[in-house]
Amino acid sequence: MDRVKECKGKPFLTDTNTLYRGMRQEAVSHLTNAYDHGFAYSVIDAPILIADGLRGNSAVTVRIDKPLFKTVSIARDIHMADVLIGVTHFTGHELSGFGGALKNLGMGCASREGKLSEHSNISPQVKKKTCNACRRCLTAVLTMPS
Ligand code: SF4
């Protein structure tokens, strides 16, 4: 915070609401949770903004023209910021094995709609041109833990 202020910036901490139910599913609980964990203005010397608003629907559609997504839904206040500094910690993640800066920024900057799109596209898909009908994928799906 001090360094950003030295550079004439106006720092704030930010996060987005989660897709799943919990203490970060909407902004009021999210902010209360942050304060309960010590992220009060008097401690961090900056405000906290929940970047996708009260219920996670304050968003901007951004065109990226990539193979999986042509557009993404980004939290409006992150999109409006001049600079984003990632303060990432390493976590376990059930789909990717671990989560670091790329996962945290890629998913964390998305609005609720954006997170929903990211999660809806993770099912295995059959490539018809190369599938030889060995059926091993059926066994794998049937033995996946629920
Ligand atoms: S595992 Fe076998 S059946 Fe399943 S998609 Fe691959 S090649 Fe096709």
Residues whose N, C-alpha, C, O or C-beta is under 5 A from the ligand:
A	BS01	SF4	V126 T130 C131 N132 A133 C134 R135 R136 C137
